[in-house]
Amino acid sequence: MRARDIMSSPAVTTTPDTEVAVAEKILVQRGFTALPVIDEDRLAGVVTEADLLADRFPEQPHRSHATVGEVMNPVARTVDIDTDATRIARLMLDTRVRCLPVMDRGKVAGVVTRRDFLRALARPDAKLAEDVTRRLSVFPPADRWIVDVADGEATIIDRYASEKDHEVAVVLAESVPGVIRARCYVGEVEHERKRS
Protein backbone atom coordinates (compact mmCIF):
# COMPACT_ATOMS: atom_id res chain seq x y z
CA MET A 1 0.00 0.00 0.00
CA ARG A 2 1.07 3.54 -0.70
CA ALA A 3 -0.04 6.88 0.70
CA ARG A 4 -2.38 7.31 -2.29
CA ASP A 5 -4.22 4.11 -1.29
CA ILE A 6 -5.10 5.13 2.25
CA MET A 7 -5.10 8.93 2.36
CA SER A 8 -8.21 11.05 2.82
CA SER A 9 -8.60 13.20 -0.26
CA PRO A 10 -9.13 15.97 -1.10
CA ALA A 11 -7.51 17.38 2.00
CA VAL A 12 -9.55 19.75 4.13
CA THR A 13 -7.22 22.70 4.66
CA THR A 14 -7.15 26.10 6.25
CA THR A 15 -5.16 29.31 5.74
CA PRO A 16 -2.94 31.36 8.06
CA ASP A 17 -5.51 34.16 8.26
CA THR A 18 -8.39 31.87 9.25
CA GLU A 19 -9.76 32.69 12.70
CA VAL A 20 -8.79 30.21 15.40
CA ALA A 21 -12.46 29.68 16.30
CA VAL A 22 -13.26 28.71 12.70
CA ALA A 23 -10.41 26.18 12.61
CA GLU A 24 -11.66 24.70 15.88
CA LYS A 25 -15.14 24.24 14.42
CA ILE A 26 -13.74 22.48 11.34
CA LEU A 27 -11.77 20.04 13.50
CA VAL A 28 -14.78 19.30 15.70
CA GLN A 29 -17.31 18.97 12.85
CA ARG A 30 -15.04 16.76 10.74
CA GLY A 31 -13.54 14.73 13.57
CA PHE A 32 -10.00 15.67 12.51
CA THR A 33 -6.95 16.12 14.70
CA ALA A 34 -5.07 18.51 12.40
CA LEU A 35 -5.39 20.67 9.30
CA PRO A 36 -2.74 21.49 6.68
CA VAL A 37 -2.31 25.26 6.41
CA ILE A 38 -2.08 26.54 2.84
CA ASP A 39 -0.65 29.95 2.01
CA GLU A 40 -0.63 31.07 -1.63
CA ASP A 41 -1.00 27.51 -2.91
CA ARG A 42 1.86 26.08 -0.85
CA LEU A 43 1.99 24.18 2.43
CA ALA A 44 2.82 26.68 5.17
CA GLY A 45 2.45 24.34 8.15
CA VAL A 46 -0.04 22.32 10.15
CA VAL A 47 -2.39 23.37 12.92
CA THR A 48 -3.38 20.65 15.39
CA GLU A 49 -6.00 20.31 18.06
CA ALA A 50 -3.14 20.57 20.59
CA ASP A 51 -2.10 23.93 19.08
CA LEU A 52 -5.63 25.25 19.38
CA LEU A 53 -6.12 23.89 22.87
CA ALA A 54 -2.85 25.45 24.07
CA ASP A 55 -4.01 28.77 22.63
CA ARG A 56 -7.26 28.58 24.60
CA PHE A 57 -5.37 27.89 27.83
CA PRO A 58 -2.20 29.99 27.53
CA GLU A 59 0.52 29.95 30.18
CA GLN A 60 0.22 33.72 30.41
CA PRO A 61 -3.33 35.08 30.71
CA HIS A 62 -4.65 37.23 27.88
CA ARG A 63 -2.12 35.85 25.37
CA SER A 64 -4.54 33.98 23.10
CA HIS A 65 -4.28 34.48 19.35
CA ALA A 66 -6.77 35.38 16.67
CA THR A 67 -5.57 33.47 13.59
CA VAL A 68 -4.28 30.05 12.63
CA GLY A 69 -1.02 31.60 11.40
CA GLU A 70 -0.23 32.67 14.95
CA VAL A 71 -0.63 29.19 16.49
CA MET A 72 0.25 26.74 13.71
CA ASN A 73 3.45 24.72 13.52
CA PRO A 74 5.30 26.08 10.48
CA VAL A 75 7.48 22.96 10.24
CA ALA A 76 5.22 20.25 8.85
CA ARG A 77 6.33 16.69 8.22
CA THR A 78 5.02 15.44 4.90
CA VAL A 79 5.09 12.27 2.82
CA ASP A 80 5.03 11.79 -0.93
CA ILE A 81 1.93 10.29 -2.53
CA ASP A 82 3.93 7.15 -3.42
CA THR A 83 5.47 6.62 0.02
CA ASP A 84 5.04 3.06 1.29
CA ALA A 85 2.34 2.74 3.98
CA THR A 86 4.65 0.81 6.29
CA ARG A 87 7.12 3.68 6.24
CA ILE A 88 4.32 6.16 6.94
CA ALA A 89 3.04 4.11 9.88
CA ARG A 90 6.55 3.85 11.34
CA LEU A 91 7.06 7.62 10.94
CA MET A 92 3.75 8.37 12.66
CA LEU A 93 4.49 6.02 15.54
CA ASP A 94 8.12 7.11 16.01
CA THR A 95 7.34 10.83 15.93
CA ARG A 96 3.89 10.61 17.54
CA VAL A 97 2.41 12.56 14.67
CA ARG A 98 -1.30 11.92 14.14
CA CYS A 99 -1.72 13.54 10.74
CA LEU A 100 0.65 13.79 7.75
CA PRO A 101 0.00 15.90 4.66
CA VAL A 102 0.49 13.90 1.46
CA MET A 103 2.29 15.78 -1.29
CA ASP A 104 2.02 15.26 -5.04
CA ARG A 105 4.39 17.40 -7.10
CA GLY A 106 4.58 20.11 -4.46
CA LYS A 107 0.83 20.31 -3.78
CA VAL A 108 -1.19 18.84 -0.90
CA ALA A 109 -3.09 15.88 -2.37
CA GLY A 110 -4.55 14.59 0.88
CA VAL A 111 -3.72 13.63 4.45
CA VAL A 112 -2.97 10.36 6.19
CA THR A 113 -4.21 9.95 9.75
CA ARG A 114 -4.20 7.07 12.19
CA ARG A 115 -7.90 6.68 11.46
CA ASP A 116 -7.11 6.17 7.75
CA PHE A 117 -4.84 3.27 8.69
CA LEU A 118 -7.47 1.70 10.91
CA ARG A 119 -10.11 2.05 8.20
CA ALA A 120 -7.83 0.31 5.67
CA LEU A 121 -6.84 -2.47 8.05
CA ALA A 122 -10.38 -3.12 9.30
CA ARG A 123 -11.78 -4.17 5.90
CA PRO A 124 -13.26 -7.72 5.89
CA ASP A 125 -11.18 -10.46 4.26
CA ALA A 126 -14.01 -11.27 1.82
CA LYS A 127 -13.99 -7.67 0.56
CA LEU A 128 -10.22 -7.75 0.22
CA ALA A 129 -10.47 -10.97 -1.80
CA GLU A 130 -13.01 -9.32 -4.13
CA ASP A 131 -10.74 -6.33 -4.66
CA VAL A 132 -7.69 -8.53 -5.36
CA THR A 133 -9.71 -10.63 -7.82
CA ARG A 134 -10.89 -7.46 -9.56
CA ARG A 135 -7.31 -6.21 -9.93
CA LEU A 136 -6.17 -9.58 -11.27
CA SER A 137 -8.87 -9.53 -13.96
CA VAL A 138 -6.42 -7.63 -16.20
CA PHE A 139 -4.88 -11.08 -16.82
CA PRO A 140 -7.47 -13.15 -18.73
CA PRO A 141 -9.19 -15.55 -18.65
CA ALA A 142 -11.44 -14.44 -15.82
CA ASP A 143 -11.41 -17.85 -14.12
CA ARG A 144 -7.61 -18.04 -14.10
CA TRP A 145 -7.22 -17.01 -10.46
CA ILE A 146 -8.46 -18.20 -7.08
CA VAL A 147 -7.98 -15.68 -4.29
CA ASP A 148 -8.30 -16.34 -0.59
CA VAL A 149 -7.59 -13.76 2.11
CA ALA A 150 -7.17 -14.64 5.78
CA ASP A 151 -6.28 -11.99 8.36
CA GLY A 152 -5.15 -9.64 5.59
CA GLU A 153 -2.82 -12.20 3.95
CA ALA A 154 -3.74 -13.06 0.36
CA THR A 155 -3.09 -16.47 -1.17
CA ILE A 156 -3.44 -16.51 -4.94
CA ILE A 157 -3.69 -19.72 -6.95
CA ASP A 158 -2.95 -19.41 -10.68
CA ARG A 159 -3.49 -22.21 -13.16
CA TYR A 160 -0.69 -20.87 -15.37
CA ALA A 161 3.00 -21.19 -14.51
CA SER A 162 4.17 -17.69 -15.39
CA GLU A 163 6.69 -16.46 -12.84
CA LYS A 164 6.51 -12.92 -14.20
CA ASP A 165 2.69 -12.88 -13.94
CA HIS A 166 2.96 -14.19 -10.38
CA GLU A 167 5.29 -11.34 -9.43
CA VAL A 168 2.83 -8.81 -10.90
CA ALA A 169 -0.09 -10.57 -9.17
CA VAL A 170 1.63 -10.19 -5.79
CA VAL A 171 2.31 -6.50 -6.43
CA LEU A 172 -1.31 -5.92 -7.48
CA ALA A 173 -2.65 -7.80 -4.46
CA GLU A 174 -0.42 -5.94 -2.02
CA SER A 175 -1.59 -2.62 -3.47
CA VAL A 176 -5.11 -3.33 -2.19
CA PRO A 177 -5.64 -1.34 1.03
CA GLY A 178 -5.83 -3.82 3.90
CA VAL A 179 -3.77 -6.59 2.28
CA ILE A 180 -0.68 -7.05 4.41
CA ARG A 181 1.10 -9.70 2.35
CA ALA A 182 0.41 -11.78 -0.75
CA ARG A 183 1.74 -15.04 -2.17
CA CYS A 184 1.04 -16.64 -5.54
CA TYR A 185 1.26 -20.33 -6.46
CA VAL A 186 0.58 -22.53 -9.47
CA GLY A 187 -2.28 -24.89 -8.74
CA GLU A 188 -4.30 -26.47 -11.54
CA VAL A 189 -5.62 -29.25 -9.28
CA GLU A 190 -6.58 -26.88 -6.48
CA HIS A 191 -8.08 -24.51 -9.04
CA GLU A 192 -10.31 -27.20 -10.56
CA ARG A 193 -11.32 -28.51 -7.13
CA LYS A 194 -12.43 -25.08 -5.94
CA ARG A 195 -14.39 -24.44 -9.14
CA SER A 196 -16.41 -27.64 -8.82
C-alpha positions in Angstrom: 0.0 0.0 0.0 1.1 3.5 -0.7 0.0 6.9 0.7 -2.4 7.3 -2.3 -4.2 4.1 -1.3 -5.1 5.1 2.3 -5.1 8.9 2.4 -8.2 11.0 2.8 -8.6 13.2 -0.3 -9.1 16.0 -1.1 -7.5 17.4 2.0 -9.5 19.8 4.1 -7.2 22.7 4.7 -7.2 26.1 6.2 -5.2 29.3 5.7 -2.9 31.4 8.1 -5.5 34.2 8.3 -8.4 31.9 9.3 -9.8 32.7 12.7 -8.8 30.2 15.4 -12.5 29.7 16.3 -13.3 28.7 12.7 -10.4 26.2 12.6 -11.7 24.7 15.9 -15.1 24.2 14.4 -13.7 22.5 11.3 -11.8 20.0 13.5 -14.8 19.3 15.7 -17.3 19.0 12.8 -15.0 16.8 10.7 -13.5 14.7 13.6 -10.0 15.7 12.5 -6.9 16.1 14.7 -5.1 18.5 12.4 -5.4 20.7 9.3 -2.7 21.5 6.7 -2.3 25.3 6.4 -2.1 26.5 2.8 -0.7 29.9 2.0 -0.6 31.1 -1.6 -1.0 27.5 -2.9 1.9 26.1 -0.9 2.0 24.2 2.4 2.8 26.7 5.2 2.5 24.3 8.1 0.0 22.3 10.1 -2.4 23.4 12.9 -3.4 20.6 15.4 -6.0 20.3 18.1 -3.1 20.6 20.6 -2.1 23.9 19.1 -5.6 25.2 19.4 -6.1 23.9 22.9 -2.8 25.4 24.1 -4.0 28.8 22.6 -7.3 28.6 24.6 -5.4 27.9 27.8 -2.2 30.0 27.5 0.5 29.9 30.2 0.2 33.7 30.4 -3.3 35.1 30.7 -4.6 37.2 27.9 -2.1 35.9 25.4 -4.5 34.0 23.1 -4.3 34.5 19.4 -6.8 35.4 16.7 -5.6 33.5 13.6 -4.3 30.0 12.6 -1.0 31.6 11.4 -0.2 32.7 15.0 -0.6 29.2 16.5 0.3 26.7 13.7 3.4 24.7 13.5 5.3 26.1 10.5 7.5 23.0 10.2 5.2 20.3 8.8 6.3 16.7 8.2 5.0 15.4 4.9 5.1 12.3 2.8 5.0 11.8 -0.9 1.9 10.3 -2.5 3.9 7.2 -3.4 5.5 6.6 0.0 5.0 3.1 1.3 2.3 2.7 4.0 4.7 0.8 6.3 7.1 3.7 6.2 4.3 6.2 6.9 3.0 4.1 9.9 6.5 3.8 11.3 7.1 7.6 10.9 3.8 8.4 12.7 4.5 6.0 15.5 8.1 7.1 16.0 7.3 10.8 15.9 3.9 10.6 17.5 2.4 12.6 14.7 -1.3 11.9 14.1 -1.7 13.5 10.7 0.7 13.8 7.8 0.0 15.9 4.7 0.5 13.9 1.5 2.3 15.8 -1.3 2.0 15.3 -5.0 4.4 17.4 -7.1 4.6 20.1 -4.5 0.8 20.3 -3.8 -1.2 18.8 -0.9 -3.1 15.9 -2.4 -4.6 14.6 0.9 -3.7 13.6 4.4 -3.0 10.4 6.2 -4.2 10.0 9.7 -4.2 7.1 12.2 -7.9 6.7 11.5 -7.1 6.2 7.8 -4.8 3.3 8.7 -7.5 1.7 10.9 -10.1 2.1 8.2 -7.8 0.3 5.7 -6.8 -2.5 8.1 -10.4 -3.1 9.3 -11.8 -4.2 5.9 -13.3 -7.7 5.9 -11.2 -10.5 4.3 -14.0 -11.3 1.8 -14.0 -7.7 0.6 -10.2 -7.8 0.2 -10.5 -11.0 -1.8 -13.0 -9.3 -4.1 -10.7 -6.3 -4.7 -7.7 -8.5 -5.4 -9.7 -10.6 -7.8 -10.9 -7.5 -9.6 -7.3 -6.2 -9.9 -6.2 -9.6 -11.3 -8.9 -9.5 -14.0 -6.4 -7.6 -16.2 -4.9 -11.1 -16.8 -7.5 -13.2 -18.7 -9.2 -15.6 -18.7 -11.4 -14.4 -15.8 -11.4 -17.9 -14.1 -7.6 -18.0 -14.1 -7.2 -17.0 -10.5 -8.5 -18.2 -7.1 -8.0 -15.7 -4.3 -8.3 -16.3 -0.6 -7.6 -13.8 2.1 -7.2 -14.6 5.8 -6.3 -12.0 8.4 -5.1 -9.6 5.6 -2.8 -12.2 4.0 -3.7 -13.1 0.4 -3.1 -16.5 -1.2 -3.4 -16.5 -4.9 -3.7 -19.7 -7.0 -2.9 -19.4 -10.7 -3.5 -22.2 -13.2 -0.7 -20.9 -15.4 3.0 -21.2 -14.5 4.2 -17.7 -15.4 6.7 -16.5 -12.8 6.5 -12.9 -14.2 2.7 -12.9 -13.9 3.0 -14.2 -10.4 5.3 -11.3 -9.4 2.8 -8.8 -10.9 -0.1 -10.6 -9.2 1.6 -10.2 -5.8 2.3 -6.5 -6.4 -1.3 -5.9 -7.5 -2.7 -7.8 -4.5 -0.4 -5.9 -2.0 -1.6 -2.6 -3.5 -5.1 -3.3 -2.2 -5.6 -1.3 1.0 -5.8 -3.8 3.9 -3.8 -6.6 2.3 -0.7 -7.1 4.4 1.1 -9.7 2.4 0.4 -11.8 -0.8 1.7 -15.0 -2.2 1.0 -16.6 -5.5 1.3 -20.3 -6.5 0.6 -22.5 -9.5 -2.3 -24.9 -8.7 -4.3 -26.5 -11.5 -5.6 -29.3 -9.3 -6.6 -26.9 -6.5 -8.1 -24.5 -9.0 -10.3 -27.2 -10.6 -11.3 -28.5 -7.1 -12.4 -25.1 -5.9 -14.4 -24.4 -9.1 -16.4 -27.6 -8.8 
